[in-house]
Amino acid sequence: MKKLLAYKRLFRIEHALMLVVAVLFAEMLAADAFSLPLPSIEIILLSLSVPLFIEMGSFALNDYFDVETDRANKRGDRPIAAGEIGRNDALIASAACYVFGIAAAAPLPPTAFAIAIIFAALSILYNWKLKDIALAGNAYIAASMAIPFVFGNVVVSTAPYLPLLAIADVAFVAGLGREIIKSVEDVEGDTKHRNSKTLPALVGKSNAIFGAQACYALLVPLSFLPYYFGLPINTLSLGLVALTALSFAGMAVKASREPTGQTFQAIRKTSLLSLAAGLLGYAASLI
């Protein structure tokens, strides 16, 4: 059981499951918008397996490359750094996940398969080198949080559904702010052990934090953009999205007033919960 829990932390199952939910939601929304039947259960299950396995593989590879950085940053929650999983075992697990994810994408529409290949390759590039480049690594992670909505759309239809693209924009900006905060938290270890040139290493922590604040502030109006492009509105949907917008506004203020490591860690966790609430709000538009 202890080993299973260690692999759960290695794979960051909760993050992968959020991507699975995002893809399923996008498929349902696109099918409803275009009055199309949902794909067969086999295609749906394959489409959900793609983000699940590729994300798991990416996180395992991240820990493989970052073991010294994680030790320097005292990340006891990282199983390789904590000595719970061997480095080579994590690499094998990562490779297996990538193989499963890409194999699951093969029977899907060509555009969906191309997205899977591109993002699998980008995740490897990110873990190896891209994360050390200011904003480039942050932007990749933000894009990986946005692409499930596009991926789910193309599984159902080649025609883009504008509200889904707007939701992808929301996810991108939220992810960008969250990753900038993470780069501020990890700047010492990243700089020392990876010679990283992340945003806080180049412009300073306070300026990087301002960038994250700008992202969170932008999310207040941006959260309502999907409705502008035609997402159906009801009280429950609008209420949950408004709550999400207020949450991001609160995070922007808190980051300014209490710029401490404990605050940044709390903001990162809260931002995931806020994104989940926002996704639930958008999903409520189907009711």
FIMI-580819 format. One record per residue (C-alpha): x, y, z. Coordinates in nm, 4 decimals. Example, Ala and Ser with C-alpha at 12.3 -4.5 7.8 and 13.67 -1.06 7.14 Angstrom:
         x         y         z
    1.2300   -0.4500    0.7800
    1.3670   -0.1060    0.7140
//
This chain:
         x         y         z
    0.0000    0.0000    0.0000
    0.2854    0.2383    0.0841
    0.4419    0.1764   -0.2581
    0.1070    0.2348   -0.4319
    0.0647    0.5661   -0.2513
    0.4164    0.6630   -0.3559
    0.3308    0.5967   -0.7215
    0.0091    0.7941   -0.6790
    0.2209    1.0922   -0.5746
    0.4683    1.0276   -0.8553
    0.1907    1.0316   -1.1161
   -0.0065    1.3200   -0.9513
   -0.3270    1.1270   -1.0165
   -0.5487    1.4180   -0.9068
   -0.4056    1.6416   -1.1820
   -0.4457    1.3705   -1.4452
   -0.8068    1.3079   -1.3412
   -0.8871    1.6792   -1.3788
   -0.7713    1.6575   -1.7411
   -0.9877    1.3488   -1.7925
   -1.2915    1.5366   -1.6601
   -1.2092    1.8334   -1.8841
   -1.1960    1.6124   -2.1959
   -1.5242    1.4382   -2.1105
   -1.6917    1.7737   -2.0451
   -1.5645    1.9105   -2.3784
   -1.6973    1.6053   -2.5631
   -2.0396    1.6393   -2.4030
   -2.0565    2.0138   -2.4645
   -1.9474    1.9855   -2.8286
   -2.1941    1.7032   -2.8962
   -2.4755    1.9044   -2.7379
   -2.3832    2.2248   -2.9242
   -2.3653    2.0588   -3.2671
   -2.6579    1.8196   -3.1991
   -2.4302    1.5218   -3.2590
   -2.4331    1.1830   -3.0878
   -2.1463    1.1146   -2.8536
   -1.8783    0.8815   -2.9922
   -1.8945    0.5127   -2.9026
   -1.8035    0.4170   -2.5480
   -1.4807    0.2625   -2.6802
   -1.3726    0.5920   -2.8403
   -1.4704    0.7892   -2.5286
   -1.2669    0.5582   -2.3032
   -0.9676    0.5798   -2.5369
   -0.9938    0.9584   -2.5510
   -0.9975    0.9772   -2.1712
   -0.6990    0.7431   -2.1457
   -0.4839    0.9762   -2.3570
   -0.4562    1.2706   -2.1127
   -0.4532    1.0331   -1.8161
   -0.1466    0.8364   -1.9261
    0.0460    1.1186   -2.0933
    0.0039    1.3384   -1.7860
    0.1114    1.0542   -1.5574
    0.4149    0.9894   -1.7750
    0.5057    1.3572   -1.7763
    0.4908    1.3905   -1.3975
    0.7000    1.0771   -1.3461
    0.9586    1.2114   -1.5925
    0.9536    1.5459   -1.4123
    1.0534    1.3793   -1.0855
    1.3204    1.1759   -1.2664
    1.4934    1.4904   -1.3931
    1.4284    1.7014   -1.0834
    1.5428    1.4693   -0.8059
    1.8321    1.6952   -0.6946
    1.6196    2.0080   -0.7215
    1.3420    1.8449   -0.5179
    1.5909    1.7502   -0.2486
    1.7286    2.1043   -0.2426
    1.3748    2.2440   -0.2178
    1.2981    1.9911    0.0594
    1.0085    1.8384   -0.1333
    0.9321    1.5448    0.0937
    0.6185    1.4798   -0.1128
    0.8301    1.3751   -0.4131
    0.8766    0.9962   -0.3897
    1.2113    0.9748   -0.5747
    1.3660    1.2513   -0.3648
    1.2245    1.0837   -0.0528
    1.3775    0.7478   -0.1506
    1.0407    0.5714   -0.1883
    1.0789    0.4973   -0.5612
    1.4001    0.4306   -0.7518
    1.4970    0.6753   -1.0233
    1.5160    0.4064   -1.2943
    1.1829    0.2599   -1.1820
    1.0225    0.6030   -1.2299
    1.1753    0.6308   -1.5785
    1.0367    0.2900   -1.6789
    0.6935    0.3826   -1.5414
    0.7049    0.7112   -1.7320
    0.7932    0.5398   -2.0609
    0.5117    0.2866   -2.0144
    0.2605    0.5665   -1.9551
    0.3685    0.7485   -2.2708
    0.3337    0.4294   -2.4760
   -0.0157    0.3627   -2.3375
   -0.1251    0.7232   -2.3931
   -0.0083    0.7419   -2.7545
   -0.1450    0.3952   -2.8340
   -0.4848    0.5023   -2.6984
   -0.4797    0.8068   -2.9285
   -0.4091    0.6050   -3.2467
   -0.7761    0.5079   -3.3215
   -0.9000    0.8641   -3.2599
   -0.9581    1.1277   -3.5323
   -0.6303    1.2464   -3.6949
   -0.6385    1.5897   -3.5295
   -0.6806    1.4347   -3.1857
   -0.3952    1.1927   -3.2536
   -0.1734    1.4820   -3.3678
   -0.2509    1.6762   -3.0485
   -0.1566    1.3718   -2.8390
    0.1763    1.3277   -3.0218
    0.2631    1.6985   -3.0053
    0.1861    1.7351   -2.6349
    0.3633    1.4117   -2.5445
    0.6738    1.5411   -2.7240
    0.6411    1.8838   -2.5630
    0.6088    1.7293   -2.2167
    0.9366    1.5432   -2.2671
    1.1023    1.8610   -2.3961
    0.9634    2.0541   -2.1008
    1.1013    1.8144   -1.8417
    1.4393    1.8015   -2.0115
    1.5003    2.1685   -2.0944
    1.1950    2.3890   -2.1585
    1.1139    2.4407   -1.7900
    1.4474    2.6196   -1.7469
    1.3516    2.8946   -1.9922
    1.1654    3.2000   -1.8584
    0.7937    3.1884   -1.9406
    0.8400    2.9139   -2.2035
    0.8040    2.6376   -1.9455
    0.5210    2.8211   -1.7698
    0.3414    2.8643   -2.1026
    0.3723    2.4938   -2.1857
    0.2136    2.3882   -1.8550
   -0.0621    2.6466   -1.9066
   -0.1201    2.5090   -2.2584
   -0.1374    2.1543   -2.1221
   -0.4208    2.2696   -1.8942
   -0.6032    2.4318   -2.1857
   -0.5608    2.1676   -2.4578
   -0.8035    1.9071   -2.3086
   -1.0945    2.1319   -2.4063
   -0.9709    2.1518   -2.7652
   -0.8880    1.7799   -2.7663
   -1.2376    1.6834   -2.6504
   -1.3892    1.9131   -2.9134
   -1.1999    1.7512   -3.2045
   -1.2820    1.3995   -3.0841
   -1.6482    1.4856   -3.1451
   -1.6293    1.7333   -3.4349
   -1.3717    1.9048   -3.6546
   -1.5746    2.2270   -3.6237
   -1.4515    2.4439   -3.3331
   -1.7054    2.5380   -3.0658
   -1.6169    2.8937   -2.9604
   -1.7288    2.8669   -2.5938
   -1.4907    2.5705   -2.5540
   -1.2057    2.7759   -2.6998
   -1.2923    3.0530   -2.4513
   -1.2852    2.8004   -2.1644
   -0.9443    2.6872   -2.2906
   -0.8310    3.0515   -2.2697
   -0.9463    3.0680   -1.9071
   -0.7567    2.7482   -1.8253
   -0.4433    2.8811   -1.9978
   -0.4343    3.2087   -1.8045
   -0.5096    3.0321   -1.4751
   -0.2365    2.7786   -1.5435
    0.0123    3.0498   -1.6362
   -0.0459    3.2362   -1.3096
   -0.0202    2.9147   -1.1090
    0.3047    2.8099   -1.2749
    0.4655    3.1495   -1.2253
    0.3875    3.1166   -0.8538
    0.5453    2.7696   -0.8572
    0.8600    2.9033   -1.0260
    0.8889    3.1644   -0.7483
    0.8608    2.8893   -0.4847
    1.1286    2.6748   -0.6509
    1.3684    2.9424   -0.7790
    1.6549    2.8643   -0.5376
    1.6677    2.4916   -0.6108
    1.6027    2.5373   -0.9840
    1.8805    2.7945   -1.0171
    2.1357    2.5971   -0.8183
    2.0774    2.2458   -0.9511
    1.9420    2.3052   -1.3026
    2.0991    2.6430   -1.3780
    1.7467    2.7497   -1.4700
    1.6676    3.0926   -1.6121
    1.3084    3.0985   -1.4955
    1.1104    3.4210   -1.4696
    1.1915    3.4989   -1.1019
    1.5598    3.4218   -1.1666
    1.5651    3.6844   -1.4436
    1.3350    3.9597   -1.3167
    1.3241    3.8920   -0.9418
    1.0587    3.7340   -0.7240
    0.8504    4.0481   -0.6728
    0.8212    4.1181   -1.0462
    0.7361    3.7553   -1.1177
    0.4675    3.7652   -0.8493
    0.3247    4.0757   -1.0149
    0.2955    3.8751   -1.3377
    0.1015    3.6039   -1.1552
   -0.1220    3.8662   -0.9964
   -0.1940    4.0107   -1.3405
   -0.3021    3.6668   -1.4619
   -0.5354    3.6169   -1.1664
   -0.6817    3.9669   -1.2054
   -0.7389    3.9040   -1.5782
   -0.9336    3.5897   -1.4910
   -1.2080    3.7949   -1.3247
   -1.3550    3.9236   -1.6551
   -1.2156    3.6344   -1.8619
   -1.4157    3.3771   -1.6635
   -1.7360    3.5098   -1.8204
   -1.6042    3.5061   -2.1807
   -1.7571    3.1632   -2.2666
   -2.1050    3.3096   -2.2048
   -2.0295    3.5928   -2.4477
   -1.9529    3.3349   -2.7160
   -2.2761    3.1467   -2.6596
   -2.2377    2.9099   -2.3649
   -2.5893    2.8556   -2.2230
   -2.6495    3.0449   -1.8984
   -2.8429    2.9339   -1.5918
   -2.8306    3.0428   -1.2289
   -2.6193    2.7527   -1.1042
   -2.3660    2.7876   -1.3849
   -2.3315    3.1628   -1.3484
   -2.3105    3.1396   -0.9685
   -2.0257    2.8877   -0.9704
   -1.8316    3.0824   -1.2328
   -1.8815    3.4073   -1.0397
   -1.7507    3.2313   -0.7275
   -1.4457    3.1202   -0.9268
   -1.3842    3.4757   -1.0506
   -1.4058    3.6122   -0.6954
   -1.1650    3.3435   -0.5769
   -0.9037    3.4439   -0.8326
   -0.9496    3.8104   -0.7403
   -0.8886    3.7160   -0.3774
   -0.5725    3.5251   -0.4701
   -0.4376    3.8275   -0.6571
   -0.4908    4.0464   -0.3512
   -0.3466    3.7893   -0.1091
   -0.0301    3.7466   -0.3160
    0.0248    4.1210   -0.2938
   -0.0423    4.1595    0.0783
    0.1309    3.8447    0.2062
    0.4131    3.7476   -0.0328
    0.5400    3.4490    0.1659
    0.6167    3.0894    0.0760
    0.3188    2.9693    0.2794
    0.0911    3.2089    0.0914
    0.2181    3.0930   -0.2471
    0.1665    2.7276   -0.1561
   -0.1882    2.8027   -0.0415
   -0.2598    2.9974   -0.3616
   -0.1398    2.7108   -0.5793
   -0.3700    2.4662   -0.4004
   -0.6628    2.7084   -0.4006
   -0.6191    2.7796   -0.7707
   -0.6765    2.4114   -0.8531
   -0.9938    2.4075   -0.6436
   -1.1086    2.7287   -0.8107
   -1.0482    2.5803   -1.1551
   -1.2479    2.2720   -1.0561
   -1.5357    2.4928   -0.9369
   -1.5212    2.6909   -1.2605
   -1.5278    2.3728   -1.4701
   -1.8262    2.2535   -1.2673
   -1.9928    2.5873   -1.3384
   -1.9387    2.5584   -1.7115
   -2.0602    2.1979   -1.7012
   -2.3775    2.3158   -1.5243
   -2.4679    2.4977   -1.8464
   -2.5677    2.1556   -1.9834
   -2.8474    2.1223   -1.7249
//
